[in-house]
């Protein structure tokens, strides 16, 4: 009989990759927002 534990391990790694992708995109968007805010403040 085949064990299904590796399948669960694969699902966990996919979830981790998704979490990393969400963190990366969130941090990039936050950096862009901060940069735009700083540029707007310095423009005045």
C-alpha positions in Angstrom: 0.0 0.0 0.0 1.3 3.4 -0.8 1.7 6.0 1.9 0.1 9.4 1.5 2.5 11.2 3.9 4.6 12.6 1.0 1.5 14.1 -0.6 0.8 16.0 2.6 4.5 17.1 2.7 4.1 18.4 -0.8 1.0 20.3 0.1 2.8 21.9 3.1 5.7 23.0 0.9 3.3 24.5 -1.6 1.6 26.4 1.2 5.0 27.7 2.3 5.8 28.9 -1.2 2.5 30.6 -1.4 3.1 32.3 2.0 6.6 33.5 0.8 5.1 34.8 -2.4 2.4 36.8 -0.5 5.1 38.2 1.9 7.3 39.2 -1.1 4.5 40.9 -3.0 3.3 42.6 0.1 6.7 43.9 1.0 7.3 45.2 -2.5 4.0 47.0 -2.6 4.7 48.5 0.8 8.1 49.7 -0.3 6.5 51.3 -3.4 3.9 53.1 -1.3 6.5 54.3 1.1 8.7 55.6 -1.7 5.7 57.4 -3.3 4.8 59.0 0.0 8.3 60.2 0.6 8.5 61.6 -3.0 5.2 63.4 -2.5 6.3 64.9 0.8 9.6 66.1 -0.6 7.9 67.6 -3.7 6.0 70.2 -1.6 
